[in-house]
Amino acid sequence: MIEVKGSVIDKHTRCVHYHSERDVIAIKFYCCKTYFPCVHCHEQHGCGKHVVWPKERFHEKAVLCGVCQTELTIEQYMTSNYHCPHCNAAFNPGCQLHAHYYFEM
């Protein structure tokens, strides 16, 4: 099982900041190559840096489905229509509002 750091509250990668039924992804931060549920968890428990994934690296696995533990590339995640392509778990569509915290836009 892939380790997710931060203020995680369950095995599906929900955290104290985001914990709705659909908040089931973790993102590997480019700066420290460590999975966190959200930008706030990274700010509190991470490396102290904040570097977003550059577009030329979107082919790399950096998103973890908290339901089935499948690692997705950023491209897969961004074109997933808010569902895991492996287990069909629903992802939170509101996360698109925060994409600039994680990915070059």
C-alpha positions in Angstrom: 0.0 0.0 0.0 1.3 3.5 -0.9 1.9 5.8 2.0 -0.1 9.0 2.1 1.2 11.6 4.6 -0.7 14.5 6.2 -3.8 14.7 8.4 -5.3 11.6 6.9 -8.5 10.4 8.6 -9.3 7.1 6.7 -7.9 4.5 4.3 -9.5 6.3 1.3 -7.1 9.3 1.6 -9.7 11.7 3.1 -8.2 14.3 5.4 -9.3 16.7 8.0 -9.6 19.4 5.3 -11.5 17.5 2.6 -13.6 14.5 3.7 -16.7 14.2 1.5 -17.7 10.9 0.0 -15.9 11.9 -3.2 -12.7 13.1 -1.7 -10.8 9.9 -2.5 -7.6 11.0 -4.2 -4.1 11.8 -3.0 -1.6 13.8 -5.1 2.1 13.1 -5.2 3.7 16.5 -4.8 6.4 17.3 -7.4 8.7 18.9 -4.9 9.0 16.0 -2.5 7.6 13.0 -4.5 5.3 12.3 -1.6 1.6 11.7 -1.6 -0.7 14.0 0.4 -4.5 14.3 0.4 -4.4 18.1 -0.3 -2.3 21.2 -0.5 -3.1 22.1 3.2 -1.8 18.7 4.4 1.4 19.3 2.4 1.8 22.8 3.8 1.5 21.4 7.4 3.4 18.1 7.0 5.4 18.4 3.8 8.8 19.5 2.7 8.4 23.2 3.1 8.6 23.8 -0.7 5.7 24.1 -3.2 6.5 23.2 -6.8 3.7 22.3 -9.2 4.0 19.5 -11.8 5.2 20.9 -15.1 3.0 20.1 -18.2 5.9 18.1 -19.8 5.7 15.6 -16.8 1.9 15.0 -17.0 2.6 11.5 -18.3 4.0 10.5 -14.9 1.9 8.8 -12.2 1.1 11.4 -9.6 -2.6 10.8 -8.5 -3.6 7.9 -6.2 -7.2 6.6 -6.2 -7.9 6.1 -2.5 -10.5 3.4 -3.2 -8.5 0.9 -5.3 -5.0 2.3 -4.7 -4.3 2.7 -8.5 -1.8 5.3 -9.4 -2.9 7.4 -12.3 -0.9 9.7 -14.6 -1.8 13.4 -14.4 -3.2 13.0 -17.9 -5.4 10.1 -16.9 -6.7 12.0 -13.9 -7.4 15.2 -15.9 -9.4 13.3 -18.6 -11.1 10.9 -16.2 -14.4 12.7 -16.1 -14.1 12.6 -12.3 -14.1 8.8 -12.0 -11.3 6.3 -11.5 -10.6 4.5 -14.8 -9.8 1.4 -12.9 -12.5 1.0 -10.3 -15.0 3.7 -11.4 -14.9 5.4 -7.9 -16.3 8.9 -8.2 -13.9 11.8 -7.7 -14.8 15.2 -6.4 -15.4 17.5 -9.4 -14.7 20.5 -7.1 -11.0 19.5 -7.1 -10.7 21.2 -10.5 -10.9 24.5 -8.7 -7.6 23.6 -6.9 -5.7 22.1 -9.8 -3.4 25.1 -10.0 -2.0 24.2 -6.6 -0.7 20.9 -8.0 -0.3 21.1 -11.8 1.0 23.7 -14.2 -2.1 25.2 -15.9 
